Amino acid sequence: MSLEAKNLTLSYASTSSRRGKTEIDVLVDANLVVERGQILALQGPNGAGKSTLMKALARHLKPKHGQVLLDGKNIWDLPVQHFARKIAYVPQTLSAPPAMTVRELVSLGRSPHQKIFQLSATANDQAIVDEALKHCGVDMLRDKLLSELSGGERQRTVIAMALSQGPDYLLLDEPTASLDFRYQLELVELLDSLRAKGVGIALILHDLNIAARLADRIALIASSRIIAQGAIEDVFCRETLRSVFAVDIEVYSSNSGGREVYLPARLK
């Protein structure tokens, strides 16, 4: 069972005064697999196509060529509700009414599991929402309005909404961006526990060290292509990182668990 991108080319429409409407390829011929019970980290410079790829995996963007397969089936051939029960997506920003409470937003994650005319949540739905609130450390904020939250609190609330879906696959676009060190570590531990339960996870990270700590596999994206992918020891070599990020990366041995630490040293 997997979520797979096969020969994926993704593009956006662009309007030029001379040529009229054209398409710009953002990602070309991409192939990767998100396995159940594993974490895949997407990394690369800004504008490389990482978020675009994530949108395609989440069925927010139709591919120009190729396809995305969920357990062997084209995601665009699946009923919307079935897909939403399997895949949860956390974008960089989520629009939601500021007058909505934390619990109300997290409860929306149960929508794919509810019947069309169901007016109230079941006891099981409520228990799942409570567990998601607790897992993400926002249970004490359940009655707060979204407008009253800090950036990090809002991010954890959105992740809780995704968890309440009970997905097989979790897609996260820069989930650590608004989090301080403590909540970054809590997120790492949360994702570790979800992996152990068999959830397949793909996430975009800018921090090489969090990726090295967390991911089973890395996909490096630059210049609209997947440059390298595989296990950390195969992908995180100086020359590959230098070609992708256009900086020299120094690698140091950590005193904690023998992990390597990656630090930018100088411009290429």
N, C-alpha and C positions, 0 to 999 in steps of 0.2 A: 504494500500500500504506500502510495507516494503522491506528492504534488510535483509535477514535472513540466518544465519549459522545454519545448522541442523546436529547434531551428527558428527561434522567435526573433522577428524584426518588428520594432515598435517605432511609430512615427507620430508627429503632431502636424496639424495643418498650419501653414504660415502664409500670410498675405503679403505679396510684394507688389508695389505700384507698377513695376515694369512687366512682371511675368504673371500677375494674377495669383490665384490660390495655388500654393505648392505644398508638398509634404517634405518635412525634414526628418530623416531617420535619426532617432535618438539612441537606439540600441540595435545592433545588427547580428543576426545569426547566433542568438544566445541559447545555450543548452545547460540546464542544471536540474538537480533533483533535491527536493526537500523530503527526507525520509521521516517516518513516524519514529519518535524516540530519539531524534537527533536535532542538533542546532546548527544551522547554516548562517554564517555572518557574511553580509554583502559589504564590501569596503572599496573605497576609491575616492578620488578627488571630487569636489563639487561639480555638478553638471555632467557627470560621467554616464548617468542613466540609471542609477540605483533606484531612485524613487519611482521612475517610470516602470522599471521591471516589477517593482512591488505592486504597483497599481494593476499591472497586467495579471499577476498571480492572484490578485484580489477581485478580479473581474470588474475593475473600474475602467479598464482601457482595452479595447479590442485590438489584437495584433494585426499588423499589416500583412505579415507572412508568419507561418508556423502556428503552433497551438500550445495551449496550456492544458494538461491532462490531470484530472483528479481521479486517482485509482483507475487509470486507463481510459477515462472518458473525458471528452472535450468539455471544459467547464461551461462553455456557452450553450451546450446542449442540455444542461442540467436545469431542473426547476429551481427558481430563485430560492425558495424556502429550503430545499434540500441542500443547496450550496451554502446557505447562511448557517445551517446547522453544523457544517463541516469546517468552514473557514471563518476565522475572526481576524479582522484587519484594524490596526491602530495607525492612522495616518499621523503626519507631523502635527497637524492642527485639525480639530474637529469643531464644526459649528453646532452649537446647541443653545437653546433659549437660556439666557442668564438667570431667569427666575426659576429655573428647574433646580431641584435639590440633587445632591449627590446620589441618594438612594434611587430617586426617580430615573436618573440617567443610567445607573448601573442596571436597573430593572429592565431597561429596554433591550438588554442583551438576551433576555428570555423570549423576545417576540417571535423568533423563528420556530420556537417549540410550542407556541400557543395556537389554539384554534381561531378561525377567522372571527367568530362572534363571541369569543371569550372575553368577559368584561373585567374579570379580576384574576390575579395571580393565584396559582395553587399553592398549597403548603410546601410542596417540593420546590416550586419556583422561588418562593421566599427564602427557603433554606439555602438554595444555591446562591442567591444574591447576597445573603448574609455572609456566606463563606468567601465569596469573591471580595466583598468589602474588607473582611478580616485579612485575607491573604495579601491585599495591597496596602494595608495599613491605613485605610480611610474609614473604618467602621465608626470612629469617633466623630467623623465629619458628615455622617449620613444625612443629617437634617440641614446642613449648610447649603446656601445657594451657590450655584456655580460661579456667580459674579463675585463671591466672597473668597474664592480660592486663590492661592498662589499658583504660579506656573507649575511647580512640582506637584502640588496637591491635585491640580486639574489633570496632569499627566497620569498620575496613579489612579485617578477616578476613571479615566477612559480605559486604562488597562483592565481595571476591575470589570467594566462593562463587557470587554472582550472575553474575559474569563467566564463571566456568567452565561455566555453562549454555550459553554461546554464543548469547545471546538476540538476537532482532530488536529487542526493545523492553526498556528498562531503567527500572523504576519505583523511585524513591528517596524515602523519607520522612525529611526532615531529615538528609541524609547528613553535613553539616558540623557537627552539634551537638556532637560530642565531640572534634573535631579542632582542633589548634592551627594557627597561621597557616601554618606550613610545609606541613602535610599538607592544609590547605584548598587551598593553591595546587597541590599535587600532584594533588588530586582534580580540580580545575578542568582541569588539563592532561590527566589521564586521560580525563575526559568529552569534552574537545575531540578527543582521538584516536579515541574510540569514535564520535563524531558523523561524523568524517571517513571512518570505515569503513562508514557507513550505518546505524548503530544509532539508533533513535528513543528519546529520553530524556525522561521527565517526572520532575520532582523538586520537592519542597517545600522552600522556603528562606525564612528569616526575614530574611536580610541582603539589603537592596536592592542593595547594591554588588556582591555576588557574582552576583546575578541579572543585573544590568546588564552585567557582564563576560562572562557565560557564555551567557545564553539568547538564542535566536532570537525567542521569543515569550513573553509574560507573560500569565497569567490571574489577575486580582485577585478574591478571594472574600471576601465579607462578608455578614453577615445571611442566611446560607443561600442566597446566590445569587452567580453570577458577575457581578460589577459591570462589569468591563471586561476585554477581552483583545485582544491584537494585538502589534505591534512595540513595542519599548521606548519609542521616541520618541512613540508614540501613546498609551501607557498611563501612563508615568511623568511625568505632569504634576502640578503642586502641588495643584490642586483635587481631582483624582481620588484622589491619595494621602491627602490630608487627610480626605476622606469615608470612605475605607476604614479607615484606621488611627487616626482621631480625634486626630491630632497634626499640627502644621505641620511640613513637611519643607523644609529649606533645600537648595538645589542649588548646588554649587560646581564649577568647572572644575578638573580635575586637570592637573598638569604632565606626567603620564605618558600619552602617546597621545591626549591631548585628551578623555579620558573624563570624564563628570560623576560627582560624588560626592554621595551623598544622606545627609543627617544630620538626625535629629529635632531640632527647635528648641524647641517649646513645645507644651503640651497645647491641644487644640482648645477 
